[in-house]
Amino acid sequence: MRVGVAGLGRIGAMHARNLARTGGVDEVVLIGRDAGRTEAVRTRLDEQRATESGWASVSSTVDPLADVLPSLDGILVASATDTHADLARVVAGSRTPLLIEKPLALGVDELTDLSRDLEATGTPIMVAFHRRYDPGYQRLRQHVLDGDVGTLRLVQATENDHYALPVDYIPQSHGMWLDLLIHDFDIIPWVVGDPVVEVSMIGSVLDEPVYGDHHDTDTAMVTLRFASGAVGSIGALRRSDAGQDVRLEVTGTNGAFGAGSGPRTPITSTEPGGSAPADPYDTFGDRFVPAFEEEIAHFVRMIRGESESLTPPAAGLVATALAEAAAESFHTGRPVRPRTTA
């Protein structure tokens, strides 16, 4: 099996490594316009490949994606956000199985049209909402489905990045609601199965003034109201020196269950005998190793025709609608009803 990776920044390089380590993949083809960067990623992967057995071979090319697609069994796109829609259409037109980083589009209207067009091609497509492939979140969802939680009452999420965004990336991040919180806006409705009917968001600029220059925030709280009357919250920081802290807790009439809490959760207990974690999560890649590995394994199975996508193009509609509502609430100071709920 020959799988390409287009877009070789931090996320693309991580995906390329996971692909090369996944059984059934014979060759990973790095595709990039910057020959220097593409070769540098290939060299790093070759160095890692020399220390482990069972890796696929790694090659590179600066040829246009459309020219490379006919030789590939699958393609992973991790390029800049603004290129996703056009590249998705190119890949879908070739019927090559696709795993593409989120978001596919920046608004509900654009994503509605795009997802309809992509799904009409019949091309197998996964959008990279990786938390749906995470064992902890999958078990949490199963507890809800099995009735172990009981009637939903409260949902609490934490979304704290360890390291701040590069300052030059902030203008193109499209706001915390689309860049950082989009994963919460996807996973919370998927886990609890209760439509979000109201979103409120407040925030401050406490870390990096440039966020304010772009009408963005680095410190925020989002509150959610669900159709059942249950309520939820998401606390979010662009930078937390404690470490990478991403959790979701669900409380109902029968009990409380959570994903993301453990010995590496970057919280210092002040209870007797409590202590700081010895090895707190460092990055999102560190926090979600099992999720990213399973996402790639699922993609390989999808290429083979053995699995269907858990995250087809239309799966992002709910998250995008919640992000739009959060942005409107942040800018107006009022609660907002999302255009699409789930």
Protein Blocks (a to p, Z undefined) as FASTA:
>chain_A
ZZddehjafklmmmmmmmmmpghiabdcdddfblmlmmmmmmmmmmmmmmpghiacdddd
fbdfklmmmmpcbdcdfbdfklmmmmmmmmmmnopacdddddfbfbfklmmmmmmmmmmn
opacddddfklmpmklmmmmmmmmnomnopafbdcdddddfbdcdfklmmmnnpaklmmm
mmmmmmmmmmnopacfbdcdddddfkbmmlmmnopafbdcdddddfkopacdddddfbdf
kbccdddddddfkbccdehiafklccddfbehiacdfbdcfblmlmmmmmmmmmmmmmmm
mmnopaccfbdfklmmmmmmmmmmmmmmmmnopacddfbdZZ
